[in-house]
Amino acid sequence: MSTLRVLSNVRPWRPQSLRTRLLLATSITLALTLGLTGWALTRYFAQHVRAELAHESTQTLDQLTALLSVDAQGRASIAAHRLLDPRWARPYSGLYWQVNDPSHRPTLRSRSLWDETLRLPHDALDRGVVHQHLMPGPNQQTVLVVERGVTLDDHPQDIWRLMVAVDTQAMEQSIHAFERFTIGALLLLMGLLVAAAWLQVRVGLAPLGSLQQALSRLHQGQSSDLGQGFPAEVQPLVDDFNTVLQRQRDMVERAHQQAGNLAHGLKTPLAVIRQAAQQAPSTEPLAAIALAQTDAARRQVDWHLARARAQAVHQQTGARAKVGATLATMTQAMNMIHRDKGLDVLIDWDDDTLCFAGEAQDLQEILGNLLDNAYQWARSRVSVCAARQGESSLRITIIDDGPGLSDAQRERVMQRGQRLDETVPGSGLGLAIALDLTTSYGGQLSLNPQDPHGLRVELDLPRAEATPLAN
């Protein structure tokens, strides 16, 4: 049972590449077709050559039969001088004749047989019937023998056996030469046909390669759809996919608008309630409760809106944002917010073409939370650096010279709503939101100590090529 179970789980091997499958199927079909063609051609040629040799030998046998005569004493004779082919007289030339008397004894033979005779089987030979034999001949030759039984009018009861033998070496050499030529020609033809099939498969599957490149550009944020210009067999699928992408963009846009409307719709009543709680007498116990709950509700609203926007990232394709321009905008805003601290800010990035593969609003929110945290805790200096990282990612490093964080503190601040210092303004959601958005893009956010003191934030995000969006 176990063996049967193992065999049932074994699946036939199939190449994963469509191009390999097509070429393999074409090659196998060509090999079988050309192999059968070669076998049929060589077989037909061999039969034709053997038939021609037998036909020529039979004609020679007819000529020999016409020259046979028997005298009154029963002695046979052949006018050999009328056989004009010089091979009849040259020993072991490959062309022989022989006459056997009715008792099957060799009576006459050509000089080419020299001192040998043709030894045929004693088969029944009727008058006028031609038999063929392939047998060993003189001088270790293989000969084709055609024989005929002949009776004369004077002795109708006696059957004389006339035979002509031809060496088959030349015939076999011709057959082998034709086989070699046919095999070589068919191999060359197969090579040309396989090359033509490879070219046909390459040209035929080229649109799939173009589709793969379009998907890669879409994934890297270089285009917003798959574009046009595909063959008629592929374009309907591309159009349907582009329609799905457009619908997803519309859904995400509506989700963003609804999230913004929800934020405004909730924050305004919360602000009114908070303001009323702040204006209430300090002795009123409900005021403190209302103030704490409104702050908690505001933090929850910020958190869930950020989560909703982070989940919407998975529905986005083709978005990108320039890192340098975003850094310049965000640091300028932070300089104005924290201008009282008089911080020394250093900004550096690779080049102006460095792009983030995602929405500019998400990059602004990530950097805004991280930079705001660095500005709040820095003593005198903040440095920001953006550079390429690997083949398809970028790294933004933010360093401040603040008090830094211990291992336990670094783990704690990454949790939702956790704050280390309640005297510093904030909701405790900034780092958690930045981490959530970063993770949604497949990036990484790490907090590390900076010598001799301070915090080093390393943000790894997917990179997109700075190519204008396709129309």
Buried (B, 14 or more C-beta within 10 A) or exposed (E): EEEEEEEEEEEEEEEEEEBEEBBEEBBEEBEEEBEEEBEEBBEEBBEEBBEEBBEEBBEBBBBBBEBBEBEEEEEBEBEBEEBEEEBBEBEBBBBBBBBBBBEEEBBBBBEBBBEBBBEBEEEEBEEEEBBEBEBEBBEEBEBBBBBBBBBBEEEEEBBBBBBBBBBBEEBBEBBEEBBEEBBEEBEEBBEEBBEEBBEEBEEBBEBBEBBEEBBEBBBBBBBBBBBEEBEEEBBEEBBEBBEEBEEBBEEBEEBBEEBEEBBEEBBEEBEEBBEEBEEBEEEEEEBEEBBEBBBEBBBBBBBBBBBBBBEBBEEBBBBBBBBBBBBBBBBEBBBEEBEEEEBEBEBEBEEEEBBBBBBBBBBBBBBBBBBBBBBBBBEEBBBBBBBBBEEEBBBBBBBBBBBBBEEEBBEBBBEBEBBEEEEEEBBBBBBBBBBBBBEBBEBBBEBEBBEEEBBBBBBBBBBBBBBEEBE
